[in-house]
Amino acid sequence: MQAKDQIFAAPIAELGDFNFDQKVADVFPDMIKRSVPGYSNIIAAIGMMTARFAQPHTQLYDLGCSLGAATQEMRRHLTQPGCTIVAVDNSAAMLARAASHLASFKSDAVVELTQADICEIEISNASVVVLNFTLQFIAPDKREALLTRIYQGLNKGGVLVLSEKFISGDDTVNELLIDLHHDFKRANGYSELEVSQKRTALENVLRPDTPEQHKARLAHVGFSHVDMWFQCFNFGSMVAIK
């Protein structure tokens, strides 16, 4: 049975920045399901993208893999020979849970779990790269450099799946999307206190861009085929093909 997310259920006198520590790792599946609209659709589609874009004898990357949900879906749909899935996260607590999760499913696909800063790892001979709600936690001045390295490490015909929380350039629409997201969380059992405290904890660590900023940045680093394939409220996913 999944542990229920109650991290922000009681008043916290001094709210620090949100951190992917053991407390979060323990409740992460429940947190994601109740907080991110469309998450299960995105994970399922990452599997479909893997089946379509994985090339033989290449590497597939899940950058910011957390508990390995995307990694597992990639592994389930990987049919090409000689491939390795490289799953990277900087949180030891997350990777420990990912290892346990992946071990419960039998598969011949090779997965390498790596604790590292995704801005520093080498990306090479890649056919599929996934940034599933990860780039938003990278410092804004480091985002283009990371995407450049991903583009350079991708083989021709390779794909980047980039899922993010977005902001809208239109203030009225932006407020609507934020309100709808908060309604979604309330409908999933979060209290006003939980919604408020988590929003405060995330303010300094989750810094979203507009879809237009993402598209411009992806085009600037070299991708010529970029578009949004999914959006629900202020959460969505883009595809970029080399």
C-alpha positions as CSV (number, residue, x, y, z in Angstrom):
1,M,0.0,0.0,0.0
2,Q,1.3,3.5,-0.9
3,A,2.3,5.7,1.9
4,K,0.1,8.9,2.0
5,D,1.7,12.3,1.5
6,Q,1.1,14.2,4.7
7,I,4.4,16.2,4.7
8,F,2.6,19.6,4.7
9,A,-0.5,18.5,6.6
10,A,0.5,20.2,9.9
11,P,1.6,23.8,10.3
12,I,5.4,24.2,9.8
13,A,6.9,27.1,11.7
14,E,9.9,27.6,9.4
15,L,9.3,26.3,5.9
16,G,12.6,25.5,4.2
17,D,13.0,24.9,0.5
18,F,11.5,21.7,-0.9
19,N,14.0,18.8,-0.9
20,F,13.9,15.4,-2.4
21,D,14.9,13.7,0.9
22,Q,13.8,10.4,2.5
23,K,10.5,11.9,3.7
24,V,9.6,12.8,0.1
25,A,10.9,9.5,-1.3
26,D,8.7,7.6,1.1
27,V,5.5,9.2,-0.2
28,F,6.5,10.3,-3.7
29,P,4.1,8.0,-5.7
30,D,1.1,9.4,-3.7
31,M,2.4,12.9,-4.0
32,I,2.8,12.8,-7.7
33,K,-0.5,11.1,-8.4
34,R,-2.4,13.7,-6.3
35,S,-0.3,16.8,-7.4
36,V,0.5,16.4,-11.1
37,P,-2.5,16.2,-13.5
38,G,-1.9,13.9,-16.4
39,Y,1.2,12.2,-14.9
40,S,0.1,8.7,-15.7
41,N,-0.6,9.6,-19.3
42,I,2.9,11.1,-19.7
43,I,4.6,8.1,-18.2
44,A,2.6,5.8,-20.5
45,A,3.5,7.9,-23.5
46,I,7.2,7.8,-22.6
47,G,7.0,4.1,-23.1
48,M,5.4,4.6,-26.5
49,M,8.1,7.1,-27.4
50,T,10.8,4.6,-26.4
51,A,9.3,1.9,-28.6
52,R,9.2,4.3,-31.5
53,F,12.6,6.1,-31.2
54,A,15.0,3.7,-29.4
55,Q,17.8,2.7,-31.8
56,P,19.9,-0.5,-31.5
57,H,23.1,-0.4,-29.4
58,T,22.4,3.1,-28.0
59,Q,21.9,4.6,-24.6
60,L,18.6,5.9,-23.2
61,Y,18.7,8.5,-20.5
62,D,16.2,9.2,-17.7
63,L,17.6,12.4,-16.2
64,G,16.2,13.1,-12.8
65,C,14.7,9.7,-12.6
66,S,13.3,9.9,-9.0
67,L,11.7,6.6,-8.2
68,G,12.2,5.2,-11.7
69,A,8.6,5.4,-13.0
70,A,9.7,6.6,-16.5
71,T,12.7,4.2,-16.4
72,Q,10.5,1.3,-15.8
73,E,8.1,2.3,-18.6
74,M,11.1,2.7,-20.9
75,R,12.4,-0.7,-19.9
76,R,9.0,-2.3,-20.6
77,H,8.9,-0.9,-24.1
78,L,12.5,-1.4,-25.1
79,T,12.8,-4.0,-27.8
80,Q,16.0,-2.9,-29.6
81,P,19.2,-5.0,-28.9
82,G,22.3,-3.8,-27.1
83,C,20.7,-0.8,-25.3
84,T,21.4,0.6,-21.8
85,I,19.1,2.8,-19.9
86,V,21.0,5.3,-17.8
87,A,18.8,6.6,-14.9
88,V,20.3,9.6,-13.1
89,D,19.3,11.4,-9.9
90,N,21.2,13.4,-7.3
91,S,19.1,12.1,-4.4
92,A,20.4,9.0,-2.7
93,A,17.0,8.4,-1.1
94,M,15.2,8.5,-4.4
95,L,17.7,6.1,-6.1
96,A,17.5,3.6,-3.3
97,R,13.7,3.5,-3.8
98,A,14.2,3.3,-7.5
99,A,16.5,0.3,-7.2
100,S,13.9,-1.5,-5.1
101,H,11.1,-0.6,-7.5
102,L,13.0,-1.8,-10.6
103,A,14.1,-5.0,-8.8
104,S,10.5,-6.0,-8.4
105,F,10.0,-6.3,-12.2
106,K,11.8,-8.9,-14.3
107,S,13.5,-7.5,-17.4
108,D,16.5,-8.3,-19.7
109,A,17.0,-4.5,-20.4
110,V,20.1,-3.1,-18.8
111,V,19.6,-0.2,-16.3
112,E,22.4,1.8,-14.8
113,L,21.3,3.8,-11.7
114,T,23.7,6.7,-11.2
115,Q,23.8,9.3,-8.4
116,A,25.1,12.5,-10.0
117,D,24.3,16.0,-11.0
118,I,22.6,15.7,-14.5
119,C,24.4,18.9,-15.5
120,E,27.7,17.2,-15.2
121,I,27.2,13.7,-16.7
122,E,28.3,12.7,-20.2
123,I,25.6,12.1,-22.7
124,S,26.6,10.1,-25.7
125,N,25.2,7.7,-28.3
126,A,21.7,8.5,-27.1
127,S,18.5,7.7,-28.9
128,V,16.0,8.7,-26.2
129,V,16.4,11.3,-23.4
130,V,13.8,12.0,-20.8
131,L,13.6,15.1,-18.6
132,N,10.4,14.3,-16.8
133,F,9.6,17.4,-14.5
134,T,13.4,17.8,-14.0
135,L,14.5,20.9,-15.9
136,Q,12.3,23.1,-13.7
137,F,14.5,22.3,-10.8
138,I,17.7,23.3,-12.7
139,A,19.0,26.8,-12.2
140,P,17.7,28.9,-15.2
141,D,21.2,29.9,-16.2
142,K,22.2,26.2,-16.6
143,R,19.2,25.0,-18.6
144,E,20.5,25.9,-22.1
145,A,23.9,24.3,-21.4
146,L,22.2,21.0,-20.3
147,L,20.0,21.0,-23.4
148,T,23.0,21.7,-25.6
149,R,24.8,18.7,-24.2
150,I,21.6,16.5,-24.7
151,Y,21.3,17.7,-28.3
152,Q,25.0,17.0,-29.0
153,G,24.8,13.6,-27.4
154,L,21.7,12.5,-29.3
155,N,22.0,10.5,-32.5
156,K,20.2,11.7,-35.6
157,G,16.5,10.7,-35.3
158,G,16.8,10.7,-31.5
159,V,14.1,12.2,-29.3
160,L,14.0,14.3,-26.1
161,V,10.8,14.2,-24.0
162,L,10.6,17.3,-21.8
163,S,7.8,17.4,-19.2
164,E,7.4,20.5,-17.1
165,K,5.2,22.7,-15.1
166,F,4.6,25.8,-17.2
167,I,3.6,29.4,-16.7
168,S,1.5,31.3,-19.2
169,G,2.6,34.6,-20.7
170,D,-1.0,35.8,-20.3
171,D,-1.5,36.8,-16.7
172,T,-5.3,36.1,-16.7
173,V,-4.7,32.6,-18.2
174,N,-1.8,32.0,-15.8
175,E,-4.0,32.7,-12.8
176,L,-6.7,30.4,-14.2
177,L,-4.3,27.5,-14.7
178,I,-2.9,28.0,-11.2
179,D,-6.4,28.0,-9.7
180,L,-7.4,24.9,-11.6
181,H,-4.3,23.1,-10.4
182,H,-5.1,24.0,-6.8
183,D,-8.7,22.8,-7.4
184,F,-7.2,19.5,-8.7
185,K,-5.1,19.1,-5.5
186,R,-8.1,19.9,-3.3
187,A,-10.2,17.3,-5.2
188,N,-7.5,14.8,-4.4
189,G,-7.7,15.4,-0.7
190,Y,-5.1,18.1,0.0
191,S,-6.1,20.8,2.5
192,E,-5.8,24.5,2.0
193,L,-2.8,24.4,4.5
194,E,-1.1,21.7,2.5
195,V,-1.6,23.5,-0.8
196,S,-0.3,26.8,0.7
197,Q,2.7,25.4,2.5
198,K,3.9,23.3,-0.4
199,R,3.6,26.2,-2.8
200,T,5.8,28.3,-0.4
201,A,8.4,25.5,-0.1
202,L,8.6,25.2,-3.9
203,E,8.9,28.9,-4.7
204,N,12.7,29.0,-4.6
205,V,13.4,25.6,-6.2
206,L,10.8,25.2,-8.9
207,R,11.1,28.0,-11.4
208,P,8.9,27.3,-14.5
209,D,9.2,28.8,-18.0
210,T,6.5,29.5,-20.6
211,P,6.1,27.0,-23.4
212,E,7.3,29.6,-25.7
213,Q,10.6,30.0,-23.7
214,H,11.0,26.2,-23.9
215,K,10.4,26.1,-27.6
216,A,12.8,29.0,-28.3
217,R,15.5,27.4,-26.2
218,L,15.2,24.0,-27.8
219,A,15.3,25.6,-31.3
220,H,18.4,27.6,-30.2
221,V,20.4,24.5,-29.2
222,G,19.6,22.8,-32.6
223,F,16.3,21.0,-32.5
224,S,14.3,21.7,-35.6
225,H,11.2,19.6,-34.7
226,V,9.6,20.8,-31.5
227,D,6.1,20.9,-30.2
228,M,3.8,20.3,-27.2
229,W,2.2,16.8,-27.3
230,F,0.3,17.0,-24.0
231,Q,-1.0,19.6,-21.6
232,C,-3.4,19.6,-18.6
233,F,-3.7,22.9,-16.8
234,N,-0.2,24.2,-16.2
235,F,1.5,20.8,-16.6
236,G,2.6,19.3,-19.9
237,S,5.1,17.6,-22.1
238,M,7.0,18.5,-25.2
239,V,8.8,16.4,-27.8
240,A,12.0,17.5,-29.6
241,I,13.4,15.4,-32.4
242,K,16.9,15.6,-33.8
